[in-house]
């Protein structure tokens, strides 16, 4: 069933969070707390504003907004857990660093993606997709996939890397792929 709540905290303790109903409507900041390796997953039909999450050392995070997803001004580190952030009806912008060890990082902004902070994973993949306004990486940012791969997709909009560095030690032909930009 869909959940409608204002300024809510979802605290699963050592359990996982699966609030994935596409009809959910969280207004105000949503706080997520879990130390489960099963991860935290939340979906909102409209805009979704996350407060700084409290995650275990290897707790993955998935947050999908039907509108605009607003990230907290706090570093997010998920260890071996993956990070999947999607703003399906607006622009997505980082507000602080995102880090994993073996987990992947996926970010989608349907009307644009702004990477204002460093992204890093030791061996996971990094997939960045901008929409109509494309993909913009702030000045002198580091996007480091370790031995993983990087795909930067402008979504048909512009690709602007602003003296930033994309790094992968992967020896494959598609270690770093840049596509769909103008």
C-alpha positions, 0 to 999 in steps of 0.5 A: 500500500502507498504511504503518505507522510510528512517529515517522516523517519523510516528506521529499520534498525538492522532490517532493510527498508523497502518503501517502493510503492510508486504511489508513496508521497513523502512531504518534508525531509525523509530520514532513512535509518538502517544497518542491513546489508539488504539495503534501503529503497524508497520511491515517491510519486512526487518530489522527494527530499532526503535528510542525511541517512544513517546507514550501516557500513555496507547498506545500499541506498536507492531513492527514486522520485517521480518529481525532483529528488533533493539530496542531503548536504552530507556525505553518503558512503555505502561500503559494498552497497550500491547507490541508485539515485533518480530524479524522474521528473526533475534535475538531480544534483549532488550536495556532497560526496558519494562513495562505495567500495564494491557497490555501483553508483547510478544517478539519473536526472530526467531534466539534467544531472549536476555532479557538484562533488566527488564520486568514488567506488573501488570496483563498482561501475558509475553510470551518470545520465542527464536529461534535456539539460544534459550532464554537468560536472563541477570544476575539478571534481573527481569521478573515480570508478577504481577498477570499474567502468564509467558511463556518462550519458548526456541524454541528448543534452550537453556534456560539460566536464569543467576540468574534472577527471574521470578515472578507471583502471579497467583495461576493457575497451569500454572502461569510460564511455561518453555518449548522447551529448551535444 
